Amino acid sequence: MAEPVPGDTALRVVESDRAAREASEAGARKAGTPFLSFFSAEEAVSPALQCGFRAARQVTSAELFELSFTNRSDNLRPSSSEALLVASL
């Protein structure tokens, strides 16, 4: 893995809807592709800051909707369990 440099941004999935994600995990495990872990916003943000990222925050599914899915004619929406960790050096 390459060393991060100032200005880099990292993304990581954060779990905000554990029940739905756990159901997905069970189906994925049955198919042979298990999820590795679940993270609350704090569980994801805290280690990023401890590892030296200057800033880290969770982007919720509601924010993702506002940023990328508003005014779509097909009503496509992100899953309620989709969230990202955005961390910058």
N, C-alpha and C positions, 0 to 999 in steps of 0.2 A: 504494500500500500504506500502511495506517495505521501510525503510529509505535507501537511497543510501549510499554506502561506497566508499572510494577512490579506484579508478581503475575500477569502474562500467562504463559501456558505455550504453547510451540510444539512441534509434532510433526513429525518427518520420518522417512521410511522409511530404514532402514539395512540393508545387505545382509550376511547372515551365511552364506548358502548360495549362493555365486556360481554353481556349476555348474547348479543348478536355475533360478536367476534368468536365467542366460545363455541357457538353452534357452527360457525364457519370452520373453526379449528377442528371440530370433530369430523366434519365432512372431508376436510383436507387430509387429516390423519388417516381416515379410512381409504382415501385415494393414494396414500403414500407420500404426501407432501405436507407435513405438519408445520404449523407456525412455530417459531422459536420462543417467543415470549410476548408478554403484555406489559405495557407501561402506562402509569398515570402521567398526567402532565408534569407533576413534580418529580416523579421518578425518572423522567427523561431529561428534563431541564437541568436538574441539579448536577448530574454527572457531567453534562456538557460544560457547565460553568467550571466545575472542579478540574476538568481536563484542559482548561485554558482558553476556552472560547470566551470572547469579550461579551457577547450577548447571546441569549438563547430564549426562545419562546415557543409556545404551542400555537399552531394555527388550527382552529377548530373547523369542523365541517360547515358550520354556519358562515365562518369567514371565507372558506373555500368557495362556498356557494356565492357569496357576495362578490368575490374577486373574479370568478370564472364562469358562473352559471346563471347569473341574473339575465332576464329578458330573453331566454332561449325559447324559441317557438316550439321545440320538442319536449320541454319540461324536464330535460335531463338534469339530475341532481347527484351530488356525491353521496355515498353511503353515510349514514349518521355515525358510523364508527370510524370514518376516515378523518384522520388528523395528522398533522405533520409537526415535526420539531425543526425549527429553522435556527441554526446556530452560525454565528459569524466570528471570525478571528479579528 
